[in-house]
Amino acid sequence: MLFNSYTFLFLFLPITLLGYFILQKAGKRFWNDNRRISIGNAFLLAASFVFYGWNRPAYIPILIGSMAVNYGLFWQIEKTRHKGRALAAGLVFHLGILACFKYIGTGTFVPLGISFFTFTQIAFLMEGYRGNLEQVKALSYGLYVGFFPKMMQGPIVLPDEMFSQLGQPDKRVDWERLYRCLYLFTLGLFKKVLLADTLGGAVEFGYANLAALNSADAIIVMLSYTLQLYFDFSGYCDMAMGIAGMFGINLPLNFNSPYKASNIMEFWQGWHITLTRFFTRYLYIPLGGNCKGKCRTYVNCLIVFLISGIWHGAGLTFVIWGLLHGILYVATRAWKDYRAEKGVHKQGKNKIIHGISVFLTFLYVNIAWIFFRAPSVGEAFTLIKTICAFRFSRINWNLAGCFNLDEFWYIIKVAGIDSWQYAHYILMSVLLLAMLFLVFFSKNAHDTAKRVKPRAISTIFITILFVWSVLSLSGVSSFLYVNF
């Protein structure tokens, strides 16, 4: 089931919310706090399984089997002296299952979100091995892994972030909090349905017709994917945070305006934050982190980015993408270390230099995303060569048409300018500029929703966005990161 579906919006979510809070409120008369917490969490877990297996029930046994094995290994870690063996067995099991489905198998049957719930379970085992977890009940563990808002695309939640919230006995309906959560959810829905999917049409056309593109077309295709991936993935995370917040559970922030970064290190402080944290905590630090000299530190960074590339996919394109980020990350870190050694301290930002740094970082990330998206290395280089050929002419008519949403084109027709020879390109220009403005100059959705007040103007605004998004649901696609 997808967040951006009629079934979820008008059936699953209302029933699940209503059922959960009825159990919470009505349960006060019949059960003590512990009993009420258990029943409420059991209801949420059952609903999460329904959500996960809605379109393909065969996924559910794989998820439950994986959870059962992991929970059993956790208790082995708790009870035995040979904690390392149990941890090693867990890592081999989970990484083996992940490899079988994503890399060794045919790819025709890959459980949704397998990478995300696998990483969640590895984090659980690692924290148990380090002695940071005690007497975790099976129900709490099940909900930690299977809680439906974050199961398929994250954010990757650490055990201590979840368990403390699952044990709260009295989750009353906070109407102002619910308003903010709905606001955040709607912003995420808008980003996915009306921004990401519009861009997706241009990306699909571009990669299907590489030979027909000129340099201007290729730049638009490259930029469209960069924006599509951000609006798609951050939109999902906004929706996940909003939904979880409706149930009184806070999920960690996963995106913090990454394209505003002035260097690649800043980019990774704002992009897929919980994945970066996961690799730092469970790969970079165990490798030695920055405690074994600079050379080893830089090698560890490269290893992390290489593993990150392989995690996203088995193809050489993902390896190149990971190395492109890793090489620039190491170079940036080495430069910062060198300046620190020479006693060069960062002074106030020069706006011009900062702007150039942001542009160059954004350009580099754009080029790296080409390898992330392209079906093959050859096609990635074809697009890059087309851009670098500086062979500019009028933008492809069909490519521009991907941006001509019916509701906006109707306005152009009413204005009587649809017969103008450049009218076909108006919406492409306006939408791309508007999206770039959102990326570089607006606050992120989380900060906006956190500060919003339930007033008339904000209610009218978010209602329009919600209705507009719902009316556009028939043409939406699955989330991009469901495939990773």
JORA-V234450 format. One record per residue. N is the residue number from 0. RES is the residue in one letter. OMEGA is omega in radians with two decimals (* if undefined). NEAR is the number of other ideal C-beta (glycine too) atoms within 8 Angstrom. D_CENTER is the distance of its C-alpha to the mean C-alpha in Angstrom with 2 decimals. Layout:
BEGIN
n->N res->RES omega->OMEGA near->NEAR d_center->D_CENTER
n->N res->RES omega->OMEGA near->NEAR d_center->D_CENTER
END
This chain:
BEGIN
n->0 res->M omega->3.14 near->9 d_center->16.81
n->1 res->L omega->3.05 near->8 d_center->14.22
n->2 res->F omega->-3.08 near->12 d_center->13.54
n->3 res->N omega->3.10 near->10 d_center->14.91
n->4 res->S omega->3.12 near->9 d_center->18.22
n->5 res->Y omega->-3.12 near->8 d_center->21.65
n->6 res->T omega->-3.12 near->9 d_center->22.00
n->7 res->F omega->-3.02 near->13 d_center->19.10
n->8 res->L omega->-2.98 near->9 d_center->19.97
n->9 res->F omega->3.11 near->7 d_center->23.72
n->10 res->L omega->-3.00 near->9 d_center->24.41
n->11 res->F omega->-3.06 near->12 d_center->21.98
n->12 res->L omega->3.12 near->10 d_center->20.48
n->13 res->P omega->-3.13 near->8 d_center->23.93
n->14 res->I omega->-3.12 near->8 d_center->25.74
n->15 res->T omega->3.11 near->10 d_center->23.41
n->16 res->L omega->-3.12 near->10 d_center->23.52
n->17 res->L omega->-3.13 near->8 d_center->27.24
n->18 res->G omega->-3.12 near->10 d_center->28.03
n->19 res->Y omega->-3.08 near->13 d_center->26.24
n->20 res->F omega->3.01 near->10 d_center->28.04
n->21 res->I omega->3.09 near->8 d_center->31.30
n->22 res->L omega->-3.14 near->12 d_center->31.24
n->23 res->Q omega->-3.06 near->13 d_center->30.55
n->24 res->K omega->-3.11 near->8 d_center->33.32
n->25 res->A omega->-3.10 near->8 d_center->35.89
n->26 res->G omega->3.13 near->12 d_center->35.47
n->27 res->K omega->-3.09 near->8 d_center->37.12
n->28 res->R omega->-2.97 near->4 d_center->40.44
n->29 res->F omega->-3.01 near->5 d_center->40.34
n->30 res->W omega->3.03 near->8 d_center->38.20
n->31 res->N omega->-3.04 near->5 d_center->37.80
n->32 res->D omega->-3.10 near->8 d_center->34.55
n->33 res->N omega->3.14 near->7 d_center->33.58
n->34 res->R omega->-3.11 near->9 d_center->34.42
n->35 res->R omega->3.09 near->14 d_center->32.49
n->36 res->I omega->-3.11 near->12 d_center->29.33
n->37 res->S omega->-3.12 near->9 d_center->29.68
n->38 res->I omega->3.11 near->11 d_center->30.29
n->39 res->G omega->3.13 near->13 d_center->27.40
n->40 res->N omega->3.10 near->12 d_center->24.96
n->41 res->A omega->3.10 near->9 d_center->26.58
n->42 res->F omega->3.13 near->11 d_center->26.07
n->43 res->L omega->3.14 near->14 d_center->22.34
n->44 res->L omega->3.11 near->13 d_center->22.06
n->45 res->A omega->3.11 near->8 d_center->24.17
n->46 res->A omega->3.14 near->13 d_center->22.13
n->47 res->S omega->3.09 near->13 d_center->18.92
n->48 res->F omega->3.09 near->12 d_center->20.84
n->49 res->V omega->3.11 near->9 d_center->21.98
n->50 res->F omega->-3.04 near->12 d_center->18.50
n->51 res->Y omega->-3.07 near->16 d_center->17.38
n->52 res->G omega->-3.03 near->11 d_center->20.61
n->53 res->W omega->-3.10 near->9 d_center->21.35
n->54 res->N omega->-3.12 near->4 d_center->21.28
n->55 res->R omega->-3.09 near->7 d_center->22.22
n->56 res->P omega->-3.12 near->5 d_center->24.01
n->57 res->A omega->3.10 near->8 d_center->24.52
n->58 res->Y omega->-2.99 near->11 d_center->21.05
n->59 res->I omega->3.13 near->10 d_center->22.27
n->60 res->P omega->3.12 near->7 d_center->24.99
n->61 res->I omega->3.12 near->10 d_center->22.74
n->62 res->L omega->-3.11 near->14 d_center->20.36
n->63 res->I omega->3.12 near->9 d_center->23.43
n->64 res->G omega->3.10 near->8 d_center->25.30
n->65 res->S omega->3.13 near->13 d_center->22.62
n->66 res->M omega->-3.12 near->13 d_center->22.48
n->67 res->A omega->3.12 near->8 d_center->26.30
n->68 res->V omega->-3.10 near->10 d_center->26.79
n->69 res->N omega->-3.14 near->15 d_center->24.40
n->70 res->Y omega->3.08 near->10 d_center->26.12
n->71 res->G omega->3.11 near->8 d_center->29.46
n->72 res->L omega->3.07 near->14 d_center->28.66
n->73 res->F omega->3.14 near->14 d_center->27.63
n->74 res->W omega->3.01 near->8 d_center->31.09
n->75 res->Q omega->3.09 near->9 d_center->32.68
n->76 res->I omega->-3.12 near->13 d_center->31.19
n->77 res->E omega->-2.95 near->8 d_center->32.53
n->78 res->K omega->-3.02 near->5 d_center->35.99
n->79 res->T omega->3.05 near->9 d_center->36.90
n->80 res->R omega->-3.09 near->3 d_center->37.95
n->81 res->H omega->-3.09 near->6 d_center->36.21
n->82 res->K omega->-3.11 near->9 d_center->32.71
n->83 res->G omega->3.13 near->7 d_center->31.73
n->84 res->R omega->3.14 near->8 d_center->32.72
n->85 res->A omega->3.11 near->13 d_center->30.64
n->86 res->L omega->3.13 near->13 d_center->27.56
n->87 res->A omega->3.11 near->8 d_center->28.28
n->88 res->A omega->3.12 near->9 d_center->28.77
n->89 res->G omega->3.14 near->14 d_center->25.42
n->90 res->L omega->3.12 near->10 d_center->23.61
n->91 res->V omega->-3.13 near->8 d_center->25.69
n->92 res->F omega->-3.05 near->11 d_center->25.06
n->93 res->H omega->3.14 near->13 d_center->21.27
n->94 res->L omega->3.08 near->9 d_center->20.91
n->95 res->G omega->3.10 near->8 d_center->23.71
n->96 res->I omega->3.14 near->11 d_center->22.15
n->97 res->L omega->-3.13 near->12 d_center->18.89
n->98 res->A omega->-3.13 near->9 d_center->21.15
n->99 res->C omega->-3.08 near->9 d_center->23.33
n->100 res->F omega->-3.00 near->12 d_center->20.78
n->101 res->K omega->-2.96 near->13 d_center->18.61
n->102 res->Y omega->-3.06 near->8 d_center->21.30
n->103 res->I omega->-3.09 near->6 d_center->24.78
n->104 res->G omega->-3.09 near->10 d_center->24.80
n->105 res->T omega->-3.11 near->4 d_center->25.11
n->106 res->G omega->-3.13 near->6 d_center->21.53
n->107 res->T omega->3.14 near->5 d_center->22.94
n->108 res->F omega->3.11 near->8 d_center->21.86
n->109 res->V omega->-3.13 near->10 d_center->18.48
n->110 res->P omega->-3.14 near->9 d_center->17.35
n->111 res->L omega->3.05 near->9 d_center->14.03
n->112 res->G omega->-3.05 near->11 d_center->11.37
n->113 res->I omega->3.12 near->13 d_center->14.14
n->114 res->S omega->-3.06 near->10 d_center->12.30
n->115 res->F omega->-3.14 near->13 d_center->10.34
n->116 res->F omega->3.01 near->14 d_center->13.59
n->117 res->T omega->3.12 near->13 d_center->15.59
n->118 res->F omega->3.10 near->11 d_center->14.04
n->119 res->T omega->-3.12 near->12 d_center->14.50
n->120 res->Q omega->3.05 near->14 d_center->18.07
n->121 res->I omega->3.09 near->12 d_center->18.77
n->122 res->A omega->3.12 near->14 d_center->17.92
n->123 res->F omega->3.12 near->15 d_center->20.35
n->124 res->L omega->-3.12 near->15 d_center->23.02
n->125 res->M omega->3.14 near->11 d_center->22.76
n->126 res->E omega->3.05 near->12 d_center->23.21
n->127 res->G omega->3.11 near->13 d_center->26.05
n->128 res->Y omega->-3.14 near->11 d_center->27.64
n->129 res->R omega->3.09 near->6 d_center->27.60
n->130 res->G omega->-3.10 near->5 d_center->29.32
n->131 res->N omega->3.14 near->7 d_center->26.74
n->132 res->L omega->3.12 near->10 d_center->26.80
n->133 res->E omega->2.98 near->4 d_center->29.91
n->134 res->Q omega->3.13 near->3 d_center->30.97
n->135 res->V omega->3.14 near->11 d_center->27.63
n->136 res->K omega->-3.09 near->6 d_center->28.53
n->137 res->A omega->-3.11 near->7 d_center->27.29
n->138 res->L omega->3.11 near->10 d_center->26.06
n->139 res->S omega->3.11 near->12 d_center->24.00
n->140 res->Y omega->-3.14 near->13 d_center->22.58
n->141 res->G omega->-3.13 near->10 d_center->21.82
n->142 res->L omega->3.06 near->14 d_center->19.92
n->143 res->Y omega->-3.13 near->14 d_center->18.01
n->144 res->V omega->-2.91 near->14 d_center->16.72
n->145 res->G omega->-3.11 near->14 d_center->16.84
n->146 res->F omega->-2.85 near->14 d_center->15.90
n->147 res->F omega->-3.11 near->11 d_center->14.48
n->148 res->P omega->-3.02 near->10 d_center->11.86
n->149 res->K omega->-2.98 near->13 d_center->9.64
n->150 res->M omega->-2.91 near->13 d_center->11.31
n->151 res->M omega->-3.13 near->10 d_center->9.64
n->152 res->Q omega->-3.13 near->12 d_center->5.87
n->153 res->G omega->0.10 near->13 d_center->6.32
n->154 res->P omega->3.12 near->13 d_center->6.65
n->155 res->I omega->-3.03 near->12 d_center->9.47
n->156 res->V omega->3.07 near->13 d_center->12.49
n->157 res->L omega->-3.05 near->11 d_center->15.85
n->158 res->P omega->-3.07 near->13 d_center->18.97
n->159 res->D omega->3.12 near->8 d_center->20.78
n->160 res->E omega->-3.04 near->10 d_center->18.04
n->161 res->M omega->-2.99 near->13 d_center->18.38
n->162 res->F omega->-3.13 near->12 d_center->22.05
n->163 res->S omega->-3.12 near->7 d_center->23.53
n->164 res->Q omega->-3.13 near->10 d_center->22.04
n->165 res->L omega->-3.09 near->12 d_center->23.04
n->166 res->G omega->-3.13 near->8 d_center->26.62
n->167 res->Q omega->-2.98 near->8 d_center->27.17
n->168 res->P omega->-2.99 near->8 d_center->30.16
n->169 res->D omega->3.13 near->6 d_center->30.22
n->170 res->K omega->3.12 near->9 d_center->27.17
n->171 res->R omega->3.13 near->6 d_center->28.94
n->172 res->V omega->3.04 near->5 d_center->27.53
n->173 res->D omega->-2.97 near->7 d_center->26.90
n->174 res->W omega->3.12 near->7 d_center->27.14
n->175 res->E omega->3.07 near->7 d_center->25.95
n->176 res->R omega->3.13 near->8 d_center->22.84
n->177 res->L omega->3.11 near->10 d_center->22.31
n->178 res->Y omega->3.14 near->10 d_center->22.82
n->179 res->R omega->3.13 near->12 d_center->20.16
n->180 res->C omega->3.08 near->14 d_center->17.64
n->181 res->L omega->3.10 near->11 d_center->18.68
n->182 res->Y omega->3.13 near->14 d_center->18.46
n->183 res->L omega->3.11 near->16 d_center->14.84
n->184 res->F omega->-3.10 near->13 d_center->14.05
n->185 res->T omega->3.07 near->13 d_center->16.13
n->186 res->L omega->3.10 near->15 d_center->14.59
n->187 res->G omega->3.11 near->19 d_center->11.18
n->188 res->L omega->3.11 near->15 d_center->13.34
n->189 res->F omega->-3.14 near->14 d_center->15.20
n->190 res->K omega->-3.11 near->15 d_center->12.42
n->191 res->K omega->-2.95 near->18 d_center->11.45
n->192 res->V omega->-3.00 near->13 d_center->15.08
n->193 res->L omega->3.12 near->11 d_center->17.15
n->194 res->L omega->-3.06 near->14 d_center->15.35
n->195 res->A omega->-3.07 near->15 d_center->12.82
n->196 res->D omega->3.02 near->14 d_center->15.29
n->197 res->T omega->3.09 near->12 d_center->18.22
n->198 res->L omega->-3.12 near->14 d_center->16.95
n->199 res->G omega->3.11 near->11 d_center->16.20
n->200 res->G omega->3.12 near->10 d_center->19.92
n->201 res->A omega->3.14 near->14 d_center->20.98
n->202 res->V omega->3.14 near->13 d_center->18.86
n->203 res->E omega->3.12 near->8 d_center->20.29
n->204 res->F omega->-3.09 near->12 d_center->23.73
n->205 res->G omega->-3.10 near->16 d_center->23.59
n->206 res->Y omega->3.07 near->13 d_center->22.75
n->207 res->A omega->-3.08 near->6 d_center->25.28
n->208 res->N omega->-3.07 near->10 d_center->27.94
n->209 res->L omega->-3.08 near->11 d_center->27.60
n->210 res->A omega->-3.07 near->5 d_center->31.38
n->211 res->A omega->-3.05 near->6 d_center->31.96
n->212 res->L omega->2.91 near->14 d_center->29.82
n->213 res->N omega->-3.05 near->11 d_center->31.45
n->214 res->S omega->3.12 near->13 d_center->29.96
n->215 res->A omega->3.09 near->10 d_center->28.89
n->216 res->D omega->-3.09 near->14 d_center->27.19
n->217 res->A omega->3.10 near->13 d_center->25.36
n->218 res->I omega->3.13 near->9 d_center->24.13
n->219 res->I omega->3.12 near->14 d_center->22.83
n->220 res->V omega->3.11 near->16 d_center->21.04
n->221 res->M omega->-3.12 near->14 d_center->19.47
n->222 res->L omega->-3.12 near->10 d_center->18.48
n->223 res->S omega->3.13 near->13 d_center->17.23
n->224 res->Y omega->3.09 near->13 d_center->14.68
n->225 res->T omega->3.13 near->13 d_center->13.53
n->226 res->L omega->-3.14 near->15 d_center->13.14
n->227 res->Q omega->-3.09 near->14 d_center->11.89
n->228 res->L omega->3.13 near->13 d_center->8.82
n->229 res->Y omega->-3.10 near->12 d_center->8.09
n->230 res->F omega->3.14 near->14 d_center->9.23
n->231 res->D omega->-3.04 near->16 d_center->7.65
n->232 res->F omega->3.12 near->14 d_center->3.87
n->233 res->S omega->3.07 near->14 d_center->5.20
n->234 res->G omega->3.07 near->16 d_center->7.67
n->235 res->Y omega->-3.10 near->14 d_center->6.23
n->236 res->C omega->3.05 near->15 d_center->5.47
n->237 res->D omega->3.12 near->16 d_center->8.88
n->238 res->M omega->3.14 near->15 d_center->10.38
n->239 res->A omega->3.12 near->16 d_center->9.60
n->240 res->M omega->3.13 near->17 d_center->11.15
n->241 res->G omega->-3.14 near->16 d_center->13.85
n->242 res->I omega->-3.14 near->14 d_center->14.79
n->243 res->A omega->3.13 near->13 d_center->14.99
n->244 res->G omega->3.08 near->14 d_center->17.00
n->245 res->M omega->3.11 near->11 d_center->19.38
n->246 res->F omega->3.11 near->10 d_center->20.30
n->247 res->G omega->-3.12 near->8 d_center->20.86
n->248 res->I omega->3.13 near->10 d_center->17.99
n->249 res->N omega->3.04 near->8 d_center->15.91
n->250 res->L omega->-3.12 near->13 d_center->12.42
n->251 res->P omega->3.11 near->10 d_center->11.58
n->252 res->L omega->-3.10 near->8 d_center->10.00
n->253 res->N omega->3.11 near->11 d_center->6.75
n->254 res->F omega->3.14 near->14 d_center->7.62
n->255 res->N omega->3.10 near->9 d_center->11.35
n->256 res->S omega->-3.03 near->9 d_center->12.72
n->257 res->P omega->-3.08 near->12 d_center->12.17
n->258 res->Y omega->3.02 near->11 d_center->14.45
n->259 res->K omega->-3.06 near->9 d_center->17.23
n->260 res->A omega->3.11 near->14 d_center->17.64
n->261 res->S omega->3.01 near->8 d_center->21.20
n->262 res->N omega->-3.03 near->9 d_center->20.64
n->263 res->I omega->3.10 near->13 d_center->18.19
n->264 res->M omega->3.09 near->11 d_center->18.33
n->265 res->E omega->3.11 near->10 d_center->17.26
n->266 res->F omega->-3.10 near->13 d_center->14.37
n->267 res->W omega->2.96 near->11 d_center->12.99
n->268 res->Q omega->-3.12 near->11 d_center->13.80
n->269 res->G omega->-3.10 near->12 d_center->11.34
n->270 res->W omega->3.10 near->9 d_center->8.47
n->271 res->H omega->-2.99 near->9 d_center->6.04
n->272 res->I omega->-3.07 near->14 d_center->9.08
n->273 res->T omega->3.04 near->12 d_center->9.25
n->274 res->L omega->3.08 near->11 d_center->9.28
n->275 res->T omega->3.12 near->11 d_center->11.90
n->276 res->R omega->3.14 near->10 d_center->13.66
n->277 res->F omega->-3.13 near->12 d_center->13.86
n->278 res->F omega->3.11 near->12 d_center->15.42
n->279 res->T omega->-3.04 near->10 d_center->17.59
n->280 res->R omega->-2.98 near->11 d_center->18.88
n->281 res->Y omega->3.08 near->10 d_center->19.51
n->282 res->L omega->-3.07 near->12 d_center->20.23
n->283 res->Y omega->-3.13 near->11 d_center->21.20
n->284 res->I omega->3.06 near->9 d_center->23.44
n->285 res->P omega->3.08 near->6 d_center->25.13
n->286 res->L omega->-3.11 near->9 d_center->25.90
n->287 res->G omega->3.10 near->10 d_center->27.77
n->288 res->G omega->3.11 near->9 d_center->25.32
n->289 res->N omega->-3.06 near->6 d_center->27.48
n->290 res->C omega->-3.07 near->4 d_center->30.55
n->291 res->K omega->3.11 near->7 d_center->32.32
n->292 res->G omega->-3.04 near->5 d_center->33.01
n->293 res->K omega->-3.11 near->7 d_center->31.28
n->294 res->C omega->3.13 near->6 d_center->31.57
n->295 res->R omega->3.11 near->9 d_center->29.97
n->296 res->T omega->-3.11 near->13 d_center->27.17
n->297 res->Y omega->3.08 near->11 d_center->26.39
n->298 res->V omega->3.12 near->8 d_center->26.64
n->299 res->N omega->3.10 near->13 d_center->24.23
n->300 res->C omega->3.12 near->13 d_center->21.65
n->301 res->L omega->3.12 near->12 d_center->22.22
n->302 res->I omega->-3.13 near->10 d_center->21.94
n->303 res->V omega->-3.12 near->14 d_center->18.52
n->304 res->F omega->3.08 near->13 d_center->17.21
n->305 res->L omega->3.11 near->12 d_center->19.17
n->306 res->I omega->3.11 near->11 d_center->17.77
n->307 res->S omega->3.10 near->12 d_center->14.17
n->308 res->G omega->3.14 near->15 d_center->15.30
n->309 res->I omega->3.11 near->11 d_center->17.08
n->310 res->W omega->-3.12 near->7 d_center->14.26
n->311 res->H omega->3.14 near->10 d_center->12.30
n->312 res->G omega->-3.05 near->9 d_center->15.60
n->313 res->A omega->-3.06 near->6 d_center->19.36
n->314 res->G omega->3.12 near->7 d_center->20.54
n->315 res->L omega->3.13 near->6 d_center->22.13
n->316 res->T omega->-3.14 near->14 d_center->19.80
n->317 res->F omega->3.08 near->14 d_center->16.93
n->318 res->V omega->3.11 near->11 d_center->19.57
n->319 res->I omega->3.11 near->12 d_center->20.67
n->320 res->W omega->3.14 near->14 d_center->17.25
n->321 res->G omega->-3.14 near->15 d_center->16.92
n->322 res->L omega->3.08 near->12 d_center->20.54
n->323 res->L omega->3.11 near->12 d_center->20.30
n->324 res->H omega->-3.11 near->14 d_center->17.84
n->325 res->G omega->-3.12 near->13 d_center->19.88
n->326 res->I omega->3.14 near->9 d_center->23.18
n->327 res->L omega->3.11 near->10 d_center->22.40
n->328 res->Y omega->-3.14 near->13 d_center->20.87
n->329 res->V omega->3.13 near->11 d_center->24.11
n->330 res->A omega->3.12 near->8 d_center->26.29
n->331 res->T omega->3.14 near->11 d_center->24.83
n->332 res->R omega->3.11 near->12 d_center->25.25
n->333 res->A omega->3.11 near->10 d_center->28.74
n->334 res->W omega->3.10 near->8 d_center->29.69
n->335 res->K omega->3.11 near->9 d_center->28.71
n->336 res->D omega->3.13 near->9 d_center->30.68
n->337 res->Y omega->3.12 near->8 d_center->33.59
n->338 res->R omega->3.12 near->8 d_center->33.74
n->339 res->A omega->3.12 near->8 d_center->33.65
n->340 res->E omega->-3.13 near->6 d_center->36.52
n->341 res->K omega->3.11 near->6 d_center->38.51
n->342 res->G omega->3.10 near->5 d_center->38.10
n->343 res->V omega->-3.10 near->6 d_center->36.25
n->344 res->H omega->-3.13 near->4 d_center->34.35
n->345 res->K omega->3.12 near->3 d_center->31.74
n->346 res->Q omega->-3.12 near->3 d_center->33.49
n->347 res->G omega->-3.07 near->3 d_center->32.57
n->348 res->K omega->2.93 near->5 d_center->30.19
n->349 res->N omega->-3.01 near->6 d_center->32.01
n->350 res->K omega->-3.13 near->6 d_center->30.19
n->351 res->I omega->3.13 near->6 d_center->31.14
n->352 res->I omega->3.11 near->8 d_center->30.08
n->353 res->H omega->3.13 near->10 d_center->26.80
n->354 res->G omega->3.10 near->8 d_center->26.18
n->355 res->I omega->3.13 near->8 d_center->27.14
n->356 res->S omega->3.11 near->10 d_center->24.86
n->357 res->V omega->-3.14 near->12 d_center->21.83
n->358 res->F omega->-3.10 near->8 d_center->22.92
n->359 res->L omega->3.09 near->8 d_center->23.53
n->360 res->T omega->3.13 near->14 d_center->20.21
n->361 res->F omega->3.12 near->11 d_center->18.43
n->362 res->L omega->3.14 near->8 d_center->20.85
n->363 res->Y omega->3.13 near->11 d_center->20.24
n->364 res->V omega->3.07 near->12 d_center->16.45
n->365 res->N omega->-3.11 near->11 d_center->17.34
n->366 res->I omega->3.12 near->10 d_center->19.78
n->367 res->A omega->3.13 near->11 d_center->17.54
n->368 res->W omega->3.10 near->13 d_center->14.98
n->369 res->I omega->3.12 near->13 d_center->18.12
n->370 res->F omega->3.12 near->13 d_center->18.43
n->371 res->F omega->-3.06 near->11 d_center->14.82
n->372 res->R omega->-3.01 near->9 d_center->15.60
n->373 res->A omega->3.12 near->12 d_center->19.34
n->374 res->P omega->-3.12 near->5 d_center->20.86
n->375 res->S omega->3.10 near->8 d_center->23.24
n->376 res->V omega->3.14 near->10 d_center->24.30
n->377 res->G omega->3.13 near->6 d_center->27.24
n->378 res->E omega->3.07 near->11 d_center->25.32
n->379 res->A omega->3.13 near->13 d_center->23.12
n->380 res->F omega->3.07 near->8 d_center->26.41
n->381 res->T omega->3.13 near->10 d_center->27.93
n->382 res->L omega->-3.14 near->17 d_center->25.45
n->383 res->I omega->3.12 near->10 d_center->25.92
n->384 res->K omega->3.12 near->8 d_center->29.67
n->385 res->T omega->3.11 near->14 d_center->29.72
n->386 res->I omega->-3.06 near->10 d_center->28.14
n->387 res->C omega->-3.14 near->7 d_center->30.57
n->388 res->A omega->-3.12 near->7 d_center->33.55
n->389 res->F omega->3.12 near->5 d_center->33.74
n->390 res->R omega->-3.03 near->7 d_center->35.03
n->391 res->F omega->3.02 near->6 d_center->34.36
n->392 res->S omega->-3.12 near->5 d_center->35.64
n->393 res->R omega->-3.09 near->3 d_center->34.75
n->394 res->I omega->-3.12 near->11 d_center->31.17
n->395 res->N omega->-3.08 near->10 d_center->31.00
n->396 res->W omega->-3.11 near->7 d_center->31.96
n->397 res->N omega->3.09 near->8 d_center->29.59
n->398 res->L omega->3.11 near->15 d_center->26.58
n->399 res->A omega->-3.12 near->13 d_center->27.41
n->400 res->G omega->3.11 near->8 d_center->27.95
n->401 res->C omega->-3.11 near->11 d_center->24.32
n->402 res->F omega->-3.04 near->12 d_center->23.79
n->403 res->N omega->3.09 near->11 d_center->26.84
n->404 res->L omega->-3.04 near->9 d_center->25.55
n->405 res->D omega->-3.07 near->6 d_center->28.58
n->406 res->E omega->3.12 near->7 d_center->28.53
n->407 res->F omega->3.14 near->9 d_center->28.71
n->408 res->W omega->3.08 near->11 d_center->31.14
n->409 res->Y omega->3.12 near->8 d_center->33.42
n->410 res->I omega->3.12 near->8 d_center->33.71
n->411 res->I omega->3.12 near->12 d_center->34.71
n->412 res->K omega->3.11 near->8 d_center->37.30
n->413 res->V omega->3.14 near->6 d_center->38.68
n->414 res->A omega->3.07 near->7 d_center->39.00
n->415 res->G omega->-3.12 near->6 d_center->41.07
n->416 res->I omega->-3.11 near->8 d_center->39.34
n->417 res->D omega->3.13 near->9 d_center->37.91
n->418 res->S omega->3.11 near->5 d_center->40.91
n->419 res->W omega->-3.02 near->6 d_center->40.20
n->420 res->Q omega->-3.13 near->3 d_center->39.41
n->421 res->Y omega->-3.12 near->6 d_center->36.21
n->422 res->A omega->-3.12 near->10 d_center->35.01
n->423 res->H omega->-3.06 near->8 d_center->32.71
n->424 res->Y omega->-3.07 near->9 d_center->30.71
n->425 res->I omega->-3.05 near->10 d_center->30.50
n->426 res->L omega->3.09 near->13 d_center->27.30
n->427 res->M omega->-3.12 near->14 d_center->25.46
n->428 res->S omega->-3.10 near->8 d_center->26.63
n->429 res->V omega->-3.09 near->8 d_center->25.98
n->430 res->L omega->3.12 near->10 d_center->22.44
n->431 res->L omega->3.11 near->13 d_center->21.36
n->432 res->L omega->3.12 near->8 d_center->23.15
n->433 res->A omega->-3.14 near->8 d_center->21.67
n->434 res->M omega->3.08 near->12 d_center->18.06
n->435 res->L omega->3.08 near->9 d_center->19.05
n->436 res->F omega->3.11 near->9 d_center->20.69
n->437 res->L omega->-3.09 near->8 d_center->17.65
n->438 res->V omega->-2.99 near->12 d_center->15.66
n->439 res->F omega->-2.99 near->9 d_center->18.65
n->440 res->F omega->-3.11 near->5 d_center->20.69
n->441 res->S omega->3.04 near->8 d_center->19.06
n->442 res->K omega->3.09 near->6 d_center->17.58
n->443 res->N omega->-3.02 near->10 d_center->13.95
n->444 res->A omega->-3.11 near->12 d_center->13.57
n->445 res->H omega->3.13 near->11 d_center->13.61
n->446 res->D omega->3.12 near->8 d_center->16.86
n->447 res->T omega->-3.12 near->12 d_center->18.30
n->448 res->A omega->-3.11 near->14 d_center->17.97
n->449 res->K omega->-3.07 near->7 d_center->19.29
n->450 res->R omega->-3.05 near->6 d_center->22.39
n->451 res->V omega->3.09 near->10 d_center->23.11
n->452 res->K omega->-3.14 near->5 d_center->26.37
n->453 res->P omega->3.14 near->8 d_center->27.43
n->454 res->R omega->-3.03 near->6 d_center->29.78
n->455 res->A omega->-3.04 near->5 d_center->31.07
n->456 res->I omega->3.12 near->6 d_center->29.47
n->457 res->S omega->3.12 near->11 d_center->25.90
n->458 res->T omega->3.10 near->9 d_center->26.50
n->459 res->I omega->-3.13 near->8 d_center->27.87
n->460 res->F omega->-3.06 near->8 d_center->25.01
n->461 res->I omega->3.06 near->12 d_center->22.24
n->462 res->T omega->3.10 near->8 d_center->24.51
n->463 res->I omega->3.12 near->8 d_center->24.89
n->464 res->L omega->-3.11 near->12 d_center->21.16
n->465 res->F omega->-3.12 near->11 d_center->20.78
n->466 res->V omega->3.12 near->8 d_center->23.85
n->467 res->W omega->3.14 near->11 d_center->22.97
n->468 res->S omega->-3.13 near->14 d_center->19.56
n->469 res->V omega->3.13 near->9 d_center->21.35
n->470 res->L omega->-3.13 near->6 d_center->24.08
n->471 res->S omega->-3.04 near->11 d_center->21.69
n->472 res->L omega->-3.05 near->11 d_center->20.02
n->473 res->S omega->-3.10 near->4 d_center->22.47
n->474 res->G omega->-3.04 near->5 d_center->21.02
n->475 res->V omega->-3.13 near->10 d_center->17.27
n->476 res->S omega->3.06 near->5 d_center->15.44
n->477 res->S omega->3.10 near->6 d_center->12.97
n->478 res->F omega->-3.07 near->12 d_center->9.22
n->479 res->L omega->-3.01 near->11 d_center->8.90
n->480 res->Y omega->3.01 near->10 d_center->6.63
n->481 res->V omega->-3.09 near->10 d_center->9.21
n->482 res->N omega->-3.06 near->6 d_center->11.52
n->483 res->F omega->* near->8 d_center->10.32
END
